[in-house]
Amino acid sequence: MTYHGQGSEWLQEDDVDRSKLGAGANGLPDHLSGIYRHHQDIQQLQQGEVGLFKGDGWINSQVNGIVHRSPHINKTDKRLLLTLDFAE
């Protein structure tokens, strides 16, 4: 949940080219790598909204984890984000 600033960004499964994640991006930023087709495919949580991003490691998960990232912010902008991860 983002308490202050811009919320996390995410992509619907149908809008992701997973081959472009990590090393598959060949060092290119997301907007050039081809991870998504159109900028408008990017979804964004609003300040105060709660997102439950269950990853591949979620118990009994039968789907891929959601592709998400922090939004680009200017150096003078501030962002306060709370995340909780399960300890293994």
C-alpha positions in Angstrom: 0.0 0.0 0.0 1.3 3.4 -0.9 0.7 6.0 1.9 2.3 8.9 0.0 3.1 9.4 -3.6 2.4 7.3 -6.7 1.1 3.7 -6.3 2.7 0.6 -7.7 2.3 -0.2 -11.4 1.3 -3.6 -12.7 0.4 -5.5 -15.9 -2.4 -7.9 -16.6 -1.1 -11.3 -17.6 -2.3 -10.9 -21.3 -0.4 -7.7 -21.6 3.0 -9.2 -20.5 5.8 -10.7 -22.7 7.5 -12.6 -19.9 10.5 -13.4 -22.2 11.4 -9.7 -21.7 11.7 -9.9 -17.9 15.1 -9.6 -16.3 18.0 -10.5 -18.7 15.4 -10.9 -21.5 15.2 -7.1 -21.7 18.9 -7.0 -22.8 19.5 -4.0 -20.6 16.7 -1.9 -22.2 14.2 0.0 -20.1 10.7 -1.4 -20.0 9.3 1.1 -22.5 11.8 -0.1 -25.1 12.2 -3.8 -24.2 8.8 -5.0 -25.4 7.6 -6.3 -22.1 4.3 -4.5 -22.9 2.8 -3.4 -26.2 1.2 -0.1 -25.2 1.9 2.3 -22.4 -1.8 2.3 -21.6 -1.5 -1.4 -20.7 0.1 -0.3 -17.4 -2.3 -0.4 -14.5 -1.6 1.7 -11.4 -2.8 1.5 -7.8 -3.9 4.8 -6.3 -2.6 6.2 -3.0 -4.3 4.3 -0.2 -5.4 1.3 -2.3 -4.2 -2.1 -1.1 -2.7 -4.5 -3.7 -2.2 -8.2 -3.0 0.5 -9.4 -5.4 0.7 -13.1 -4.9 3.9 -14.4 -6.4 4.8 -17.7 -8.0 5.8 -19.0 -4.5 2.3 -18.6 -3.1 1.1 -21.9 -1.6 -0.8 -23.9 -4.2 -0.2 -21.2 -6.9 -1.1 -22.4 -10.3 -0.4 -19.2 -12.1 2.6 -16.8 -12.6 3.1 -14.0 -10.2 1.9 -10.6 -11.2 4.4 -8.3 -13.0 4.7 -5.2 -11.0 7.2 -2.3 -10.4 7.6 1.0 -8.7 6.6 3.9 -10.9 9.2 6.3 -12.2 9.4 9.4 -9.9 11.5 12.5 -10.1 14.4 12.8 -7.7 12.5 15.5 -5.7 9.3 13.4 -5.3 8.8 11.3 -2.2 7.0 7.9 -1.9 6.1 6.0 1.2 5.3 2.3 0.6 4.5 -0.6 2.9 5.2 -4.1 1.7 4.8 -7.4 3.7 6.5 -10.5 2.6 6.1 -14.0 4.1 9.2 -15.4 5.7 10.1 -18.9 4.6 
